[in-house]
Amino acid sequence: MEELMKELNSIKKYIPYNTYRTIKGQVKSGNVEAARTGINKIKKRAEGQKHGHTCN
């Protein structure tokens, strides 16, 4: 769970505040699978933008 929070904090400046709070709440409530899914989606979206893709 600590690892997931560290990962979330590393992408905090790239995501909306409400998204951050939602994922943080999922981690705290024990819904780690949903939090992991959300973080992975954010990272995938950021990866696509890094390579110049606009479609998600």
PyMOL Python script that loads the backbone (N, CA, C, O; Angstrom):
from pymol import cmd

cmd.read_pdbstr("""\
ATOM      1  N   MET A   1       0.822  -1.186   0.000  1.00  0.00           N
ATOM      2  CA  MET A   1       0.000   0.000   0.000  1.00  0.00           C
ATOM      3  C   MET A   1       0.874   1.261   0.000  1.00  0.00           C
ATOM      4  O   MET A   1       0.547   2.247  -0.660  1.00  0.00           O
ATOM      5  N   GLU A   2       1.980   1.221   0.740  1.00  0.00           N
ATOM      6  CA  GLU A   2       2.899   2.361   0.759  1.00  0.00           C
ATOM      7  C   GLU A   2       3.474   2.617  -0.627  1.00  0.00           C
ATOM      8  O   GLU A   2       3.628   3.763  -1.048  1.00  0.00           O
ATOM      9  N   GLU A   3       3.784   1.543  -1.323  1.00  0.00           N
ATOM     10  CA  GLU A   3       4.342   1.663  -2.672  1.00  0.00           C
ATOM     11  C   GLU A   3       3.351   2.363  -3.599  1.00  0.00           C
ATOM     12  O   GLU A   3       3.736   3.194  -4.421  1.00  0.00           O
ATOM     13  N   LEU A   4       2.081   2.021  -3.460  1.00  0.00           N
ATOM     14  CA  LEU A   4       1.042   2.626  -4.288  1.00  0.00           C
ATOM     15  C   LEU A   4       0.900   4.118  -3.989  1.00  0.00           C
ATOM     16  O   LEU A   4       0.705   4.919  -4.903  1.00  0.00           O
ATOM     17  N   MET A   5       0.995   4.490  -2.714  1.00  0.00           N
ATOM     18  CA  MET A   5       0.909   5.909  -2.351  1.00  0.00           C
ATOM     19  C   MET A   5       2.116   6.685  -2.881  1.00  0.00           C
ATOM     20  O   MET A   5       1.970   7.829  -3.312  1.00  0.00           O
ATOM     21  N   LYS A   6       3.299   6.082  -2.853  1.00  0.00           N
ATOM     22  CA  LYS A   6       4.489   6.737  -3.401  1.00  0.00           C
ATOM     23  C   LYS A   6       4.319   6.971  -4.901  1.00  0.00           C
ATOM     24  O   LYS A   6       4.673   8.025  -5.428  1.00  0.00           O
ATOM     25  N   GLU A   7       3.767   5.956  -5.572  1.00  0.00           N
ATOM     26  CA  GLU A   7       3.532   6.069  -7.009  1.00  0.00           C
ATOM     27  C   GLU A   7       2.502   7.158  -7.301  1.00  0.00           C
ATOM     28  O   GLU A   7       2.662   7.938  -8.239  1.00  0.00           O
ATOM     29  N   LEU A   8       1.455   7.204  -6.497  1.00  0.00           N
ATOM     30  CA  LEU A   8       0.417   8.219  -6.659  1.00  0.00           C
ATOM     31  C   LEU A   8       0.994   9.618  -6.433  1.00  0.00           C
ATOM     32  O   LEU A   8       0.690  10.545  -7.183  1.00  0.00           O
ATOM     33  N   ASN A   9       1.812   9.766  -5.413  1.00  0.00           N
ATOM     34  CA  ASN A   9       2.407  11.073  -5.128  1.00  0.00           C
ATOM     35  C   ASN A   9       3.373  11.513  -6.221  1.00  0.00           C
ATOM     36  O   ASN A   9       3.566  12.710  -6.433  1.00  0.00           O
ATOM     37  N   SER A  10       3.979  10.554  -6.914  1.00  0.00           N
ATOM     38  CA  SER A  10       4.909  10.914  -7.980  1.00  0.00           C
ATOM     39  C   SER A  10       4.184  11.482  -9.207  1.00  0.00           C
ATOM     40  O   SER A  10       4.773  12.236  -9.981  1.00  0.00           O
ATOM     41  N   ILE A  11       2.909  11.121  -9.383  1.00  0.00           N
ATOM     42  CA  ILE A  11       2.158  11.635 -10.534  1.00  0.00           C
ATOM     43  C   ILE A  11       1.146  12.706 -10.128  1.00  0.00           C
ATOM     44  O   ILE A  11       0.363  13.173 -10.954  1.00  0.00           O
ATOM     45  N   LYS A  12       1.168  13.085  -8.871  1.00  0.00           N
ATOM     46  CA  LYS A  12       0.181  14.024  -8.327  1.00  0.00           C
ATOM     47  C   LYS A  12       0.107  15.327  -9.118  1.00  0.00           C
ATOM     48  O   LYS A  12      -0.987  15.836  -9.363  1.00  0.00           O
ATOM     49  N   LYS A  13       1.250  15.874  -9.518  1.00  0.00           N
ATOM     50  CA  LYS A  13       1.245  17.174 -10.202  1.00  0.00           C
ATOM     51  C   LYS A  13       0.710  17.101 -11.619  1.00  0.00           C
ATOM     52  O   LYS A  13       0.485  18.138 -12.242  1.00  0.00           O
ATOM     53  N   TYR A  14       0.501  15.899 -12.143  1.00  0.00           N
ATOM     54  CA  TYR A  14       0.015  15.733 -13.513  1.00  0.00           C
ATOM     55  C   TYR A  14      -1.470  15.418 -13.598  1.00  0.00           C
ATOM     56  O   TYR A  14      -2.023  15.342 -14.695  1.00  0.00           O
ATOM     57  N   ILE A  15      -2.126  15.234 -12.449  1.00  0.00           N
ATOM     58  CA  ILE A  15      -3.528  14.829 -12.456  1.00  0.00           C
ATOM     59  C   ILE A  15      -4.387  15.844 -11.707  1.00  0.00           C
ATOM     60  O   ILE A  15      -3.877  16.574 -10.857  1.00  0.00           O
ATOM     61  N   PRO A  16      -5.685  15.898 -12.011  1.00  0.00           N
ATOM     62  CA  PRO A  16      -6.582  16.789 -11.272  1.00  0.00           C
ATOM     63  C   PRO A  16      -6.663  16.391  -9.791  1.00  0.00           C
ATOM     64  O   PRO A  16      -6.515  15.220  -9.441  1.00  0.00           O
ATOM     65  N   TYR A  17      -6.897  17.374  -8.946  1.00  0.00           N
ATOM     66  CA  TYR A  17      -6.951  17.155  -7.510  1.00  0.00           C
ATOM     67  C   TYR A  17      -8.016  16.117  -7.135  1.00  0.00           C
ATOM     68  O   TYR A  17      -7.779  15.261  -6.282  1.00  0.00           O
ATOM     69  N   ASN A  18      -9.183  16.195  -7.771  1.00  0.00           N
ATOM     70  CA  ASN A  18     -10.250  15.239  -7.435  1.00  0.00           C
ATOM     71  C   ASN A  18      -9.860  13.810  -7.790  1.00  0.00           C
ATOM     72  O   ASN A  18     -10.226  12.875  -7.078  1.00  0.00           O
ATOM     73  N   THR A  19      -9.127  13.631  -8.875  1.00  0.00           N
ATOM     74  CA  THR A  19      -8.658  12.304  -9.254  1.00  0.00           C
ATOM     75  C   THR A  19      -7.686  11.781  -8.209  1.00  0.00           C
ATOM     76  O   THR A  19      -7.748  10.616  -7.814  1.00  0.00           O
ATOM     77  N   TYR A  20      -6.790  12.648  -7.767  1.00  0.00           N
ATOM     78  CA  TYR A  20      -5.835  12.286  -6.721  1.00  0.00           C
ATOM     79  C   TYR A  20      -6.565  11.835  -5.458  1.00  0.00           C
ATOM     80  O   TYR A  20      -6.238  10.808  -4.864  1.00  0.00           O
ATOM     81  N   ARG A  21      -7.554  12.620  -5.065  1.00  0.00           N
ATOM     82  CA  ARG A  21      -8.295  12.283  -3.843  1.00  0.00           C
ATOM     83  C   ARG A  21      -9.073  10.975  -3.985  1.00  0.00           C
ATOM     84  O   ARG A  21      -9.166  10.198  -3.034  1.00  0.00           O
ATOM     85  N   THR A  22      -9.626  10.735  -5.161  1.00  0.00           N
ATOM     86  CA  THR A  22     -10.373   9.500  -5.397  1.00  0.00           C
ATOM     87  C   THR A  22      -9.460   8.292  -5.249  1.00  0.00           C
ATOM     88  O   THR A  22      -9.798   7.330  -4.558  1.00  0.00           O
ATOM     89  N   ILE A  23      -8.308   8.345  -5.896  1.00  0.00           N
ATOM     90  CA  ILE A  23      -7.389   7.208  -5.841  1.00  0.00           C
ATOM     91  C   ILE A  23      -6.835   7.033  -4.428  1.00  0.00           C
ATOM     92  O   ILE A  23      -6.677   5.909  -3.952  1.00  0.00           O
ATOM     93  N   LYS A  24      -6.542   8.144  -3.766  1.00  0.00           N
ATOM     94  CA  LYS A  24      -6.048   8.081  -2.394  1.00  0.00           C
ATOM     95  C   LYS A  24      -7.095   7.414  -1.487  1.00  0.00           C
ATOM     96  O   LYS A  24      -6.752   6.602  -0.628  1.00  0.00           O
ATOM     97  N   GLY A  25      -8.366   7.764  -1.685  1.00  0.00           N
ATOM     98  CA  GLY A  25      -9.441   7.160  -0.908  1.00  0.00           C
ATOM     99  C   GLY A  25      -9.576   5.672  -1.175  1.00  0.00           C
ATOM    100  O   GLY A  25      -9.858   4.896  -0.262  1.00  0.00           O
ATOM    101  N   GLN A  26      -9.375   5.274  -2.426  1.00  0.00           N
ATOM    102  CA  GLN A  26      -9.438   3.859  -2.771  1.00  0.00           C
ATOM    103  C   GLN A  26      -8.334   3.085  -2.059  1.00  0.00           C
ATOM    104  O   GLN A  26      -8.561   1.981  -1.564  1.00  0.00           O
ATOM    105  N   VAL A  27      -7.137   3.671  -2.010  1.00  0.00           N
ATOM    106  CA  VAL A  27      -6.020   3.011  -1.339  1.00  0.00           C
ATOM    107  C   VAL A  27      -6.314   2.879   0.149  1.00  0.00           C
ATOM    108  O   VAL A  27      -6.127   1.810   0.729  1.00  0.00           O
ATOM    109  N   LYS A  28      -6.774   3.963   0.766  1.00  0.00           N
ATOM    110  CA  LYS A  28      -7.030   3.950   2.204  1.00  0.00           C
ATOM    111  C   LYS A  28      -8.146   2.994   2.590  1.00  0.00           C
ATOM    112  O   LYS A  28      -8.115   2.405   3.671  1.00  0.00           O
ATOM    113  N   SER A  29      -9.142   2.834   1.708  1.00  0.00           N
ATOM    114  CA  SER A  29     -10.259   1.947   2.029  1.00  0.00           C
ATOM    115  C   SER A  29      -9.940   0.483   1.750  1.00  0.00           C
ATOM    116  O   SER A  29     -10.716  -0.411   2.089  1.00  0.00           O
ATOM    117  N   GLY A  30      -8.788   0.252   1.127  1.00  0.00           N
ATOM    118  CA  GLY A  30      -8.386  -1.124   0.862  1.00  0.00           C
ATOM    119  C   GLY A  30      -8.714  -1.602  -0.533  1.00  0.00           C
ATOM    120  O   GLY A  30      -8.476  -2.765  -0.857  1.00  0.00           O
ATOM    121  N   ASN A  31      -9.253  -0.735  -1.365  1.00  0.00           N
ATOM    122  CA  ASN A  31      -9.599  -1.104  -2.732  1.00  0.00           C
ATOM    123  C   ASN A  31      -8.383  -0.863  -3.633  1.00  0.00           C
ATOM    124  O   ASN A  31      -8.400  -0.006  -4.517  1.00  0.00           O
ATOM    125  N   VAL A  32      -7.337  -1.640  -3.382  1.00  0.00           N
ATOM    126  CA  VAL A  32      -6.050  -1.458  -4.043  1.00  0.00           C
ATOM    127  C   VAL A  32      -6.143  -1.760  -5.539  1.00  0.00           C
ATOM    128  O   VAL A  32      -5.470  -1.119  -6.347  1.00  0.00           O
ATOM    129  N   GLU A  33      -6.959  -2.717  -5.899  1.00  0.00           N
ATOM    130  CA  GLU A  33      -7.092  -3.088  -7.305  1.00  0.00           C
ATOM    131  C   GLU A  33      -7.627  -1.920  -8.142  1.00  0.00           C
ATOM    132  O   GLU A  33      -7.125  -1.654  -9.234  1.00  0.00           O
ATOM    133  N   ALA A  34      -8.637  -1.232  -7.628  1.00  0.00           N
ATOM    134  CA  ALA A  34      -9.199  -0.084  -8.345  1.00  0.00           C
ATOM    135  C   ALA A  34      -8.193   1.057  -8.405  1.00  0.00           C
ATOM    136  O   ALA A  34      -8.085   1.733  -9.428  1.00  0.00           O
ATOM    137  N   ALA A  35      -7.464   1.275  -7.332  1.00  0.00           N
ATOM    138  CA  ALA A  35      -6.447   2.326  -7.312  1.00  0.00           C
ATOM    139  C   ALA A  35      -5.355   2.027  -8.323  1.00  0.00           C
ATOM    140  O   ALA A  35      -4.908   2.919  -9.043  1.00  0.00           O
ATOM    141  N   ARG A  36      -4.927   0.784  -8.377  1.00  0.00           N
ATOM    142  CA  ARG A  36      -3.889   0.377  -9.332  1.00  0.00           C
ATOM    143  C   ARG A  36      -4.379   0.594 -10.765  1.00  0.00           C
ATOM    144  O   ARG A  36      -3.622   1.062 -11.616  1.00  0.00           O
ATOM    145  N   THR A  37      -5.635   0.257 -11.029  1.00  0.00           N
ATOM    146  CA  THR A  37      -6.212   0.452 -12.362  1.00  0.00           C
ATOM    147  C   THR A  37      -6.199   1.931 -12.735  1.00  0.00           C
ATOM    148  O   THR A  37      -5.828   2.283 -13.855  1.00  0.00           O
ATOM    149  N   GLY A  38      -6.597   2.794 -11.813  1.00  0.00           N
ATOM    150  CA  GLY A  38      -6.618   4.222 -12.073  1.00  0.00           C
ATOM    151  C   GLY A  38      -5.235   4.783 -12.355  1.00  0.00           C
ATOM    152  O   GLY A  38      -5.061   5.581 -13.276  1.00  0.00           O
ATOM    153  N   ILE A  39      -4.255   4.370 -11.571  1.00  0.00           N
ATOM    154  CA  ILE A  39      -2.881   4.840 -11.764  1.00  0.00           C
ATOM    155  C   ILE A  39      -2.341   4.362 -13.101  1.00  0.00           C
ATOM    156  O   ILE A  39      -1.667   5.112 -13.808  1.00  0.00           O
ATOM    157  N   ASN A  40      -2.634   3.121 -13.446  1.00  0.00           N
ATOM    158  CA  ASN A  40      -2.163   2.590 -14.723  1.00  0.00           C
ATOM    159  C   ASN A  40      -2.787   3.334 -15.905  1.00  0.00           C
ATOM    160  O   ASN A  40      -2.109   3.585 -16.901  1.00  0.00           O
ATOM    161  N   LYS A  41      -4.062   3.685 -15.807  1.00  0.00           N
ATOM    162  CA  LYS A  41      -4.722   4.444 -16.876  1.00  0.00           C
ATOM    163  C   LYS A  41      -4.082   5.814 -17.041  1.00  0.00           C
ATOM    164  O   LYS A  41      -3.860   6.274 -18.161  1.00  0.00           O
ATOM    165  N   ILE A  42      -3.788   6.457 -15.930  1.00  0.00           N
ATOM    166  CA  ILE A  42      -3.161   7.780 -15.968  1.00  0.00           C
ATOM    167  C   ILE A  42      -1.786   7.682 -16.615  1.00  0.00           C
ATOM    168  O   ILE A  42      -1.434   8.502 -17.463  1.00  0.00           O
ATOM    169  N   LYS A  43      -1.018   6.690 -16.219  1.00  0.00           N
ATOM    170  CA  LYS A  43       0.322   6.511 -16.780  1.00  0.00           C
ATOM    171  C   LYS A  43       0.264   6.195 -18.270  1.00  0.00           C
ATOM    172  O   LYS A  43       1.083   6.687 -19.046  1.00  0.00           O
ATOM    173  N   LYS A  44      -0.702   5.377 -18.664  1.00  0.00           N
ATOM    174  CA  LYS A  44      -0.841   5.025 -20.072  1.00  0.00           C
ATOM    175  C   LYS A  44      -1.205   6.262 -20.891  1.00  0.00           C
ATOM    176  O   LYS A  44      -0.676   6.465 -21.984  1.00  0.00           O
ATOM    177  N   ARG A  45      -2.103   7.083 -20.363  1.00  0.00           N
ATOM    178  CA  ARG A  45      -2.508   8.309 -21.034  1.00  0.00           C
ATOM    179  C   ARG A  45      -1.310   9.255 -21.159  1.00  0.00           C
ATOM    180  O   ARG A  45      -1.116   9.866 -22.210  1.00  0.00           O
ATOM    181  N   ALA A  46      -0.520   9.378 -20.116  1.00  0.00           N
ATOM    182  CA  ALA A  46       0.655  10.251 -20.132  1.00  0.00           C
ATOM    183  C   ALA A  46       1.689   9.732 -21.123  1.00  0.00           C
ATOM    184  O   ALA A  46       2.344  10.522 -21.804  1.00  0.00           O
ATOM    185  N   GLU A  47       1.840   8.440 -21.208  1.00  0.00           N
ATOM    186  CA  GLU A  47       2.791   7.834 -22.153  1.00  0.00           C
ATOM    187  C   GLU A  47       2.392   8.170 -23.589  1.00  0.00           C
ATOM    188  O   GLU A  47       3.253   8.492 -24.408  1.00  0.00           O
ATOM    189  N   GLY A  48       1.121   8.100 -23.896  1.00  0.00           N
ATOM    190  CA  GLY A  48       0.644   8.424 -25.238  1.00  0.00           C
ATOM    191  C   GLY A  48       0.886   9.879 -25.576  1.00  0.00           C
ATOM    192  O   GLY A  48       1.236  10.194 -26.714  1.00  0.00           O
ATOM    193  N   GLN A  49       0.711  10.768 -24.624  1.00  0.00           N
ATOM    194  CA  GLN A  49       0.936  12.187 -24.868  1.00  0.00           C
ATOM    195  C   GLN A  49       2.408  12.481 -25.058  1.00  0.00           C
ATOM    196  O   GLN A  49       2.771  13.388 -25.807  1.00  0.00           O
ATOM    197  N   LYS A  50       3.259  11.724 -24.386  1.00  0.00           N
ATOM    198  CA  LYS A  50       4.698  11.927 -24.518  1.00  0.00           C
ATOM    199  C   LYS A  50       5.156  11.652 -25.939  1.00  0.00           C
ATOM    200  O   LYS A  50       6.099  12.277 -26.424  1.00  0.00           O
ATOM    201  N   HIS A  51       4.492  10.718 -26.608  1.00  0.00           N
ATOM    202  CA  HIS A  51       4.864  10.343 -27.957  1.00  0.00           C
ATOM    203  C   HIS A  51       4.082  11.103 -29.017  1.00  0.00           C
ATOM    204  O   HIS A  51       4.193  10.797 -30.205  1.00  0.00           O
ATOM    205  N   GLY A  52       3.293  12.091 -28.604  1.00  0.00           N
ATOM    206  CA  GLY A  52       2.597  12.942 -29.549  1.00  0.00           C
ATOM    207  C   GLY A  52       1.236  12.444 -29.982  1.00  0.00           C
ATOM    208  O   GLY A  52       0.640  13.019 -30.893  1.00  0.00           O
ATOM    209  N   HIS A  53       0.727  11.400 -29.365  1.00  0.00           N
ATOM    210  CA  HIS A  53      -0.590  10.897 -29.726  1.00  0.00           C
ATOM    211  C   HIS A  53      -1.650  11.714 -28.986  1.00  0.00           C
ATOM    212  O   HIS A  53      -1.489  12.051 -27.813  1.00  0.00           O
ATOM    213  N   THR A  54      -2.729  12.024 -29.692  1.00  0.00           N
ATOM    214  CA  THR A  54      -3.793  12.787 -29.042  1.00  0.00           C
ATOM    215  C   THR A  54      -4.993  11.927 -28.705  1.00  0.00           C
ATOM    216  O   THR A  54      -5.799  12.303 -27.854  1.00  0.00           O
ATOM    217  N   CYS A  55      -5.130  10.787 -29.351  1.00  0.00           N
ATOM    218  CA  CYS A  55      -6.264   9.895 -29.085  1.00  0.00           C
ATOM    219  C   CYS A  55      -5.915   8.965 -27.936  1.00  0.00           C
ATOM    220  O   CYS A  55      -4.779   8.507 -27.814  1.00  0.00           O
ATOM    221  N   ASN A  56      -6.908   8.691 -27.093  1.00  0.00           N
ATOM    222  CA  ASN A  56      -6.669   7.771 -25.969  1.00  0.00           C
ATOM    223  C   ASN A  56      -7.466   6.521 -26.147  1.00  0.00           C
ATOM    224  O   ASN A  56      -7.401   5.623 -25.307  1.00  0.00           O
TER     225      ASN A  56
END
""", "prot")
cmd.dss("prot")
cmd.show_as("cartoon", "prot")
cmd.util.cbc("prot")
cmd.orient("prot")
